[in-house]
Amino acid sequence: MNNGSPSGHLEGNVRVYSNAGNPPLVDLVANDCKRLLDVGCGAGDNAALIRRKIPQCEVIGITISEAESGLAKRHMSQCWVADIENEIPESLARDSFDALMFSHVLEHLRDPAAVLSRFLGLLSSGGQLVIAVPNVLSWRTRLQFLLGRFEYQSGGVLDDTHLRFFTYLTADRSLLSKAPQLRLVQKSASGSIPLWFFRRHLISDSTRVYLDKLGCRCWPNLFGEQILLVANKV
């Protein structure tokens, strides 16, 4: 299962994040969305999914990486290069969007709640905010901790550029704390349960999907590999 957690590789001295996109998060974007800003867009993988799902939606991205921007422009009408922890570029700050997407970017920031609050100025009234962050207490990382291992990696939950860690119980409280104009409308998790050998050889794909969804619905803080939040601007 692809949960959208980005894998990184180096191009020169710059890490470029790319994967097959984050289908569980893209599925949460409203079908009537006409303009979306993908904040921390990576190589544009989510933009490609959005354009397939909502062909009429214009996707604009912003990333800190020139290398990522060059790749992302294949899937979007424009891609800004800027540090989202600083001021929003003046021309972009005058723009307006039906939806803002933050897919596995907030965990890389010093003050993610403040960045979210700043970008909300670009979200139209009634607009949609969709967020995905990794769950540090999923069963995979719990097992590593139980075995006495805490090793940073070049991608995933323990990415060596992560500055913040979230759980299913804390993500919405910490991320939306500086945005009273937001109303949380959905909180969920996506991930998988540890079926190991049975997953590959003894159960059907439909049974696997059913069990994964059941596990994430009943025990999201254990089986959820990413936390998904949807909020509306009121």
N, C-alpha and C positions, 0 to 999 in steps of 0.2 A: 504494500500500500504506500502510495506517495502522500505524505502528510504535508508537503510543502516546505519542510525544513531545509534551507538551502545548503548545498555543498559548495565549497569554495576551491578555486584553483588560482594559481598565480600566473599573471601575464606581466612579465617584467617584474616590478616590485609591487604590483597592485593585485589584490585578491578580487577575483570576479566570481560573483555568486550566480549560479544557474542550476536549474533542474527542470522537471517536467511541469512546473507550476504547482499551484495549490488548489486542486479541484474542490475540496470541501469548503474552502473560503470563497472561491469564485461563485459557487452555487448559491451563496447567501446574498450576492449582489442582486438588487431588484431588476426585474426584466425590463422595466421602463426607464432605466438609467440612460441618460443621453450624454453626460460628460462625467468622466471619472479621473481622479488624480491618484496615481499609484506612487505612494511615498516610499522611497527606498526600493525602487522597482527592479533592481538587479539587472539581469540580461533581458528583461521583458517577457519572461515566461508566462506570468499571470495575464499580461496584456493580450498575449496570443489566445489564451483560453477565453478571456472576456469577449474578444472579437468574434470567436466562434459561437459563443453563447448569445451575445447581443450584438449583431452585426452593425446596428445603427449607433452604437455607443462609441464616442470619441474618447480615446484613452491618452492621457498625458502623464509622463513620468518625471520623477526627480531622483537623482542618485548623486553620490559624492564622487563617483568614478567615471572618468572619461572613457575608459575601456568598456564599462558596462553600458554607458550611454550609446556608444556606437553600435552595440549589439541590440539594445532595446529599441532603437529607432526603426528597426525593421517591423515592429509590431504596434507602433503608436505614432500619433501625428507629431509629437514633440517630446523631447526629453531634456529637462534642465539638469545642469551639473552644479550642485551646490551642497554645502554642509547643512543638513536640516537642523542641526543644533544651533546654528547662527540665524540671523534674520532671513526671512523669506525674500528671494529676489523681488525687486520692486514691481516689475511687470507681472510676475506671477501673483503677487499679493493683491493685485487689482482684479484677478480672475475669480470665477465662481464655478462650483462643481455640484453635481447632484450626489456624488459619492466620493468618499476618501477611503483608500485602502492602505492598511499598514500590515504587510505580511512578513513576519519574522524580521522586523527591523527594530522594534522598540527595545528589545533586549540588548541592543548594541549601544544604547544611549545613556548618558549620565543622568538625565532627568526626563524620562519618557513622558511623564504626565504633563510637564511644561511644554514639550514639543507638540503633543497632541492638542493642548489648549491653544497654542499659537496657530496651528493649521486650521482650527475650526473656523477661523475668520474667512476661510475660502469656501466653506460649506454653506450651501443655500439653506434657507429655513425649510425644515421638513426633510433635509437631506440625510443621507445614510452614511454611517461610519462603520467599516468592517475591519476587524483586527484579528490577527493570529499571532500567538506567542507560544514558545515551547513550554511544556510542563516538566519542571525539573524533578517532580516526584512520580513520573511514570515508572512502570515496573522495570524497565530496562536500566534506568539510572539508579533506582533503589537496589537492584541486584548488584550493580557495580559498587555502590556504597557498602552494601552488606559484605562484599568480598574485600573491602578495604581499599578500593581503587577510586581515585579521583584524578583523572588525567584529561587535560584539555586536548581538543582535537581541532582539525581545520574546518569542521562543519558540525551540524547537529546541535543537540541540547548543550553540550559542553564545548561549543565553539570558543576558541581562545580569544575572540574579540567580544564576547558577551560580558556586559557590565552589570546586568540585572537578571534576576531569576524569578520566575513566577510559578505559582501552583494554581490549580483550578479554584481553590478557595480564596486566593488573594488577588488574582489578576484584575478583575473589574474594579475592586476597591482601590488598588494602587494606581491603575492607569487612568481612571475616570475621576480621580479625586479633585482635580483642578478644573473640571468642566461641568459646572452645575446646569448648563444649558443642554446637556445630553440626557436622554432617557434610554436606559438599557432595555432592549426589547427581546434579546435572545442571548443565551450563554450555553455553550455546548462544548463537546470535546470530540476529537477524532483520533483514532489510533488502532491498536490491535491487541488481542489477547495472546498469550504465549502458547500456541498450539504445537509449535515445533514440527515434528515429523508428521503429525496428523494434518497439518495445514497443507503440506505438499502432496501427500499420498492417499489420505483416507477420507477426506471430506470434500464435498463439492464446493465450487466457488460461491454459490448462493448461500450455502450453509456457513461458510467462512465469513462472508460479509454480514450475515445475520448475527453471528456470534460476536463479531467485532463491534457492531453497532450496539448490541445488547450490553456488552461489557462497558462500553464508553458511556452509555446512558445510565447504567446502574452504579458504576464505580468510576466516574470520570477522573478522579484524582489518582487512580491507580493505572487504568488502562488508556487514558487519554494521553497521547503523545504531543498534541497541541491543543491549546485553548482557543476557542472561537467566540468572539464577541460581536454583537450587532447593536448599535445605538443610533437613535434618531435625534437630530437637532430640533429642539422645540423653541 
